[in-house]
């Protein structure tokens, strides 16, 4: 449920901000507005990428993934070698698909993420 809600919020923000960007509002102004609205830094950057019609990059370079497990068809556990500063409800790109971070656990220098596909 949370993944679907976050998807709708993000899609709505992208639609509104894309229109504003096309009408001449700067990316920096949009960034400040999104920050004031309470969006995380990661989601703000994601929205700005989409607003500017740039390709969406993978959020997890292969060299930082220690392991990954498919828990269910739409749920993946990632063990990362480093902390990327992601937060619950951040939308991430993994293997060409968009997921919402459901849980973040830190163990020393490693980070465990539970991500859910919201397709």
N, C-alpha and C positions, 0 to 999 in steps of 0.2 A: 504494500500500500504506500509506504513512504517513498519508495523508488518512483512509483507512478506520479505521486504528488510533486516530487522534485522535478521530474521530467516536464510536467505541465508548467510549473513555475519558470523553469529555464527556457522552455520553448516560447512562453509568453514574453519573457524579457527579451529574448532574441528578436522576436517579431517587432516589438515596439522600438527597441533600440536600433534595429536595422533601418527602420523607416526614418528615425531621427538622424541617423548617420548619413543616409542618402540625401536628406534635406540639408546637410551641411554641418550638423553638430559634430564637434571633434571627438575623437576616441578618448582623449583625456577627460573631457567633460562627462562623457558617458561613464567612464571609469569612476569618477568621483560620485556621480549620482548612484551607481550601483553599490558603491561602498557605503553611502549614506542609507541605502535601503537594506543594508545588512547582509549582502552577498559576501561569500568568502573570497579571498584573493584568487584562489584557483578557479572558482566559478566565474569570477569577473573576467579573468584572462580567457577562459573558454568562450564566454559570451562575445568578447571583443574579436576573437578569431572568427567566429561565425558571422558577426555583424559585418565584418570586412570581407566576407566570402573567401577567406584563406583556407587552405587545406588543414584539417584537424590532425595534429601530430599524436603519435602514440605517447601515452604518459609514462610507460614503463620500458625503458631501454632494456634489452635482453641481459646486458651485463650487470644490472642491479637486481634481477630476479633470481633468488636462491632456489625457489620452488613454487609450483602452483598446483592446486588441486581443484577439480570440479566436484563440488559437494552435491550439487543438483544441476539440472540442465541450465538453469539461469543464475547459479550462485557459484562463485569462485573464491577460493582462499589463496592469497598471494603472500609469500614470504620474501621480503625485500632485504637486501644487504645494507640498505641505508634508509633513513627517514626522509621522505619527500615533503613532509609538512602537510599532508592531506588530512582532511577532516571529514567527519560523518556528514553525509549529504553532498559531498563534492562529486561532480560528474567527471568520470575519467574514461579515457579511450584505452582499451586493451584488446589486442588482436583484431583491430578494425571495428570493434563494437563498443557502444557506450554503456557504461555501468554507473551505478550510484554506490558510493562508499557507504557500507552499512555499519562497519565496526573497524576500529583502529586499536591495535595492541602493540606496545613497544617493549622489546626485550633486549636490553643492552643496545648494541648498534643495529639490531635488526628490527624490522617493523612487519607486523602481520596485518593484512587487510582482508576484510570480507567484502566482496563487491557483488552487486546484484544487477543483472542485465534488465534493462527496462524497456526493451524493444517494443 
